């Protein structure tokens, strides 16, 4: 794969492709960052899921019933 494909993959997963000084990172560093992201577990704890649902509710993306279900699931387990 070429650098542009890795760059698109990094953008998809919101991986930073620039150094602190604003230059692009090298291809090897980019490949390592993408592999690290793909090998990392992305499972959230029940507490984090509940927190995310409360944030969605406060922003208006979640209804009362959905929030009640999330709280019931958290408390019941």
N, C-alpha and C positions, 0 to 999 in steps of 0.2 A: 504494500500500500504506500501511497505517497503522502507527503506532509499535509496536503489539503484534506485528504480523507480522514486522517487522524485529527486534524483541526475541526472538521465538522462533527466528528464523534465527541470531541472534547466540548464543543459548544452545546451539543445535545444534552450532555450530562452536567453542564455548568462547571466545567473544570477550567481553572485559570491557565491560560497559555502564555502569559506574559510574566516577566521578572518584575522585581520591585522598581527597577529603573525604567520599565516600559518596553524593553526589548522582548522579542519572541524567544521562547525557550527552544532548545535544540530538539531534534527529532527523537533522540534517545530518551531525553527527560520526558518528553511528551508521551512516548510509548509507555514508559514506566508509570507515569501518573494515571494513564487510562487503565492499565492492567491492575494497578492498585485499587482503583475505583471499582472495577468489575469484580475483583476478588473479595472486596469488602462486603460484609453482611449488611443488608439494608432493612432489617426487621426492627420495627419500633416496639418499645415496651408498652404494655397496656396503659401505663400512666402517661406516656408521651402521646398515645393515640387519643386519650381523653382530653389532654391539653389542646391538641390540634383541633378536636371537635368543638371545644369551647371557643377557641379563636375563630373558627368558621362561623359559629353561631353569632358571635359578637359582630362579625363583619357582615352578617345578613345572608350568608350562603347556606345556612342550615336551618331547618324548621324546628319547632319545639318538640315535635314527636321524635325526630331523629336524634336530638340531643338527649331526650329522655331514654331512648333505647341505648345510647352509648353509655350513659351514666349507670343504667340498670346492669348492663353487661360488665362494667368495671367493678361495681359493688358486688354483683353476684358471683364473680370469680375471685 
